[in-house]
Every structure is written in C-alpha cells, then in structure tokens.
C-alpha cells in the first residue's frame, strides 16, 4: 500500500503546475504492477485506495487554502479537509481495482475499471471531476482529442499509454512496439487537429479586469474602496473595447441596492457593455450572479449560478449545522447560497451570445454541454483567490482550456486574482494577466470552430468504450471457463 501511494502521488505530477505527463505514465505503470501482486480482490481494493489517496493528496493539496482565509473560523478544518477528500475520492479507485481483480486482473479490466471510477466521481454526489487522469494531456497535443472523446476518453488513452510503457520492459519488443506506435500516431493526429482551427477574423475586443483582491481582504470595509477603484479605473481606461468583463462577486454591494454603484460603473464604461459578478438577494434567498450592464447602468440580463460548491457555497442541512457554528466557506449564514434554475445565454448583440459560467461550473463538461443552444463563446468569471497561489488557480485555468477544446469554442476567463485569459477554440491561451497582479488587458475574441463530436455526443464515447472493454473481459473469462469445462 505504501508503494501504491507513492506511485499514486507520482501520477499526480501530471496536473498543473507540474505538467510532468511522462512521470504520470510511470506512476500508473507502477500502480498497475503493484495491483498485479494482489492475491485477493480485497487486497487489490486496498492497493487502489492507497494509490488514489496518494494521487488526490498531491493533486488536490490546494484544498487547504480556502480554510486558511479565515483561520480563526475555519483553520481547524484544513487538515481534515485534505485527508477526507483524498481518502474519500480514493474509495472510487479502491472499488474499481477490486472489480478489476474479480474480473481477472487483466489489462483491459484495469483500464476499464479505473476509467469507470473517474467517470463515476464526475457525476455522483453532484460530481467532482477535478484532477481527472486525462487532464495530464492538457499541455500536450494529445488534448486536441478531447474534441472527439472528451476528458474521460483522454483518461482511457492515459491508462493505456501507461500499460504500453510497462510493456516496453516486460513484453516482446515487437508486441510492445504496437501500442507505442499508436500513441505516437495519436500525438501526431493531435498536432494536426491543432492546426485546423478557424481562420483569424476582425474580432471584437474584450477587456479583462483583474482587481487582485486577496480573499482575506476582499470584504474588509477598509479595502473594499481600493478594489472597487481599481476595477473602475481599469474600466475607464482608453482605448475603448467592445466588451468589459469583471470577475465573480466584484460588485461590493447586493445587486438590488447597487443603483449608485452601477451608475459609477456605467459612467466609467462610457457606453461599453459590462458583464460583472455580484451577489443578489430575493427574499430569504441569496444568489451568486453574473449580470449584463448596459450603457445607462441598467441591468438587462442576470444569470444565477446553478452548480454550487457543497460545503463551500452551501451546506447540506445548513440551517441545522449553523446552530453548531458550522457554515460553508463562502456562505453568509445558514444554508448559504441558493442554486439558480440552470444554464442560460447572454445575448450581447453584435458580439453574439455567451454562456456564463461562474467559477466551479467551468469544471463540469456537462454544465457547458447543458446550454439551451450553442453559444458564440464561453464566459467564465471566477474568484480563484480561494485557491491560493500554487496549484489551484493553474489547474482551474487548465480545465477552462479543456472546455474550449471539447466544445470548439473560445473562452473568456476573468479571475479576481488571476489567471485571467482569453483561450481560443483549440485551447490555446492567446493572452493573459498573471496570477497575483492587478490590471487589465484588451484581447480580441477568437472565432468559434465548428461543433465538435464531443459537443454532439458528450461522454457517450467514453461510456461505450468502457462498456465494450468490460464486455470483452467478461467474454474472455467465459471463454476460458468453457475451455476448462471441455
């Protein structure tokens, strides 16, 4: 189990900011080798759990950062959060390797079972598809295949590549050469796909505004005027763009009471529409919202975040737990934020339509695919000050790049503390503001590509591929039993 945990941690080095995808293949090749030593399904399950714990402990180490914003209130939870989330998510891996062992310990069973575990954790219990195995390919040409097979298809490729690496040392050279050549072909194909993006155009210019408000100061009355002044000055700066975007919850008052504040913003914008993040109240309910501000300072469109962060933006049984002093990290009181009705598009006139995604929502391919119709571009506003300054913000950015590839759509991403960026339809960052820097940047909005295969079928390819692998394993096992019986 200790060796499995080490290999699991090695496999996590493929996540940003490390991006060491070669070590990931070594890690999973090692984990598969340890799995083969298991004499019972129960032992295989413990090996899978240990490997998963090592993997998630490193990949999700940023999870302690939100608890350190208000140390007096939440600091005691930080070590428990990392231990529980790593050990909890590792249960998916443990169950998967237990299943793989019962199916015969073969390569196909191991690949299918781990890929199924990643698919399951992306959907069950509201889902948490952060640091998926397939994310290791994001900085490489292989990521372009997400437009066809999606993130879980990339996980299948990664697991198969790890086994192929192991076969270089354990199988006949000619037998080992076949998967290696296939992997090289996929890399070559990904490089070709990257060159097939839409032609450049005379694009509208979008201004990304990054106030860089540290979370522990963001709502401090002494600092609020400073951060608001930064955003207003960035909004007013010449030359004039076609659209201005502020980050998540960047308006310092509730939207219902913000008439004077919005008038100041509209005056600075000088007729340019502004998309901004704000909190709004509706009776006893509080929403995390994105709003479109017209030239007069009127709010013309509002989107309420619908995929909330459990234990962050809301607490299950929040009013009950509030009596014991337990609140969601970003919740004001009781149960915290309420969920909006679902995805919607912003109609931005000559700029086309945008699908607003607030923070965590850009992590979910299914949320992007759930738009009522295909938008002209994706728009993520976020406050990554919660995620610290090491791995969390860069992993969040990487997932935004993958969403762009999957849908063949450009992404405008504006983050409070960074990284704010424009991403083209092939997942390439065309310009950005670095983490921890206040400022603004004007960037052209790239053109969308044609709808991708993944945009049409979602995770169906990966689900069918996993099912076929399982069927092949079951059929082979049945064939062995038949031969023995004869």
CORFEN-V403466 format. One line per field, one symbol per residue. phi: phi as a letter, one per 40 degrees, with the letter a starting at -180 (. if undefined). psi: psi as a letter, one per 30 degrees, with the letter a starting at -180 (. if undefined). burial: # if it has 16 or more other ideal C-beta (glycine too) atoms within 10 Angstrom, else .. A space follows every 10 residues. Layout:
phi = ???
psi = ???
burial = ???
This chain:
phi = .ccccccccc ccccccccfc cccccccccc ccccdccccb cccccccccc cccccccccb ccccddcccb cccbdccdcc cccccccccc cdcccccccc ccchgccccc cccccccccc ccbcfggacc fcdccccdcb cddccccbbg cccccccccc cccccccdbb bcdccccccc cccccccccc ccdccbcccd acccbbccbb cfcdccbdbc dcbdcccccd cccccccccc ccabbbcdfc ccbcdcbbdc cccccccccf gccbbbcacb bagccbbcbb bbbcccgccb abbbdbbccc gbcabdfccc cccbgbbcdb ccafcgcbcc cicabccbgc cgbbccbbfd cccbdccccc ccacccacbb babccccgbb bdcccccccc cccccdcgbc bbbbbdbgcc abbccbgccc iabccgbcia acbccccccc dcccccbgcc dccccccccc cccccccccc cccccc
psi = eeeeeeeeee fffflkgehi fefeeeeeee eeeeeffkfl eeeeeeeeee eeeeefeeeg ffffeeffei eeefeffeee eeeeeeeeff eeeeeefeee efgggleeee eeeeeeeeee ffekhfkihk hleffffegl fffffffefl efeeeeeeee eeeeeeffff lkeeeffeee eeeeeeeeee eeeffgllkl lillkkkkkj fijkeffegk fffeeeeeee eeeeefkllk afkkklakhf kglkefggee eeeeeeeefh fkkkklklkl kjbfkkkjlk kkkaffgkjf kkkkkfjljk gdflkkheee fffggklleg kelbfbllkl faklkkjgbf fakkjkkjcf fffjefeefg kflklflkjk kligffgagd eeeeeeeeee eeeeeefhkl kkjjkegljk lkklfggkjf llklkgkkal kkkkjlllll kleefefbge eeeeeeeeee eeeeeeeeee eeeee.
burial = ..######## ######.### #.######## ##.##..#.. ..######## ########## #######.#. ...#..##.. ##..###.## ########## #.#.###### #########. ##.....### #########. ########## ########## #######... .....#..#. ..#..##..# ..#...#... ..#.###### ###.#..#.. ......##.# ##.####... ########## ##..#..#.. ##.###.##. .######### .....##### ####..#.#. #########. #####..#.. ##....#### #..#####.# ..####.#.. #.######## #####.###. #...###### #########. ########## ########## ########## #######.#. .##.#..### #########. .#.##.###. ###.##..## ..#....... ......
